[in-house]
Amino acid sequence: MLNDFFIRALLAGIGIALITGPIGCFVIWRRLSFFAGTLAHSALLGVTMALVFELNIALSVFLISAVIAIFLLQLQTKTNLP
């Protein structure tokens, strides 16, 4: 039952949980949850555009997410909205 794949998947899951837990608390504490949600959806846009235009998925996700993040940071400095 406990083959090598299962052990590695379990260790990866525990590692991801240990890393993302504190990051998630930091995101909520800094009131950046909408920022994080927007970046997650922009990553999905990057995957979709990479598949449609037959580009490298990692590069497309990085570029689209970076453009959206810069846009959101500029928008944050120009408005008084939370």
C-alpha positions in Angstrom: 0.0 0.0 0.0 2.8 2.5 0.8 4.7 2.6 -2.4 7.3 5.1 -3.3 4.9 7.4 -5.1 2.5 7.6 -2.2 5.3 8.5 0.2 6.6 11.3 -2.0 3.1 12.7 -2.6 2.4 12.7 1.1 5.7 14.5 1.8 5.0 17.0 -0.9 1.5 17.7 0.4 2.8 18.2 4.0 5.5 20.5 2.7 3.0 22.6 0.7 0.7 22.8 3.7 3.5 24.0 5.9 4.5 26.7 3.4 1.1 28.0 2.3 -0.5 28.1 5.8 1.7 31.0 7.0 1.5 32.7 3.6 -2.3 32.5 3.7 -2.4 34.1 7.2 -0.1 36.9 6.0 -2.3 37.5 2.9 -5.4 37.8 5.1 -3.6 39.9 7.7 -2.4 42.4 5.1 -5.9 42.5 3.5 -4.6 41.2 0.2 -7.1 38.4 -0.4 -8.6 40.1 -3.4 -5.1 40.7 -4.8 -4.3 37.0 -4.3 -7.6 35.9 -5.9 -7.0 38.2 -8.9 -3.5 36.8 -9.4 -4.8 33.2 -9.2 -7.3 34.0 -11.9 -4.7 35.8 -14.1 -2.6 32.6 -13.9 -5.6 30.7 -15.3 -5.7 33.3 -18.1 -2.0 32.7 -18.7 -2.6 28.9 -19.0 -5.5 29.4 -21.4 -3.6 31.8 -23.6 -0.6 29.5 -23.6 -2.7 26.6 -24.8 -4.5 28.6 -27.4 -1.4 30.2 -28.9 0.8 27.1 -28.3 3.3 28.9 -26.0 5.4 27.9 -23.0 2.9 27.6 -20.1 5.2 28.7 -17.4 6.4 31.8 -19.3 2.9 32.8 -20.2 1.6 32.4 -16.6 4.5 34.5 -15.4 4.1 37.3 -17.9 0.3 37.6 -17.5 0.5 37.5 -13.7 3.3 40.0 -13.6 1.4 42.5 -15.9 -1.8 42.1 -13.7 0.3 42.5 -10.5 1.9 45.7 -11.8 -1.5 47.0 -12.9 -3.0 46.2 -9.4 -0.2 47.9 -7.6 -0.6 51.1 -9.7 -4.3 51.0 -9.2 -3.8 50.7 -5.4 -1.7 53.9 -5.3 -4.3 55.9 -7.3 -7.4 55.0 -5.4 -8.5 55.1 -1.7 -10.4 51.9 -2.0 -9.3 48.9 0.1 
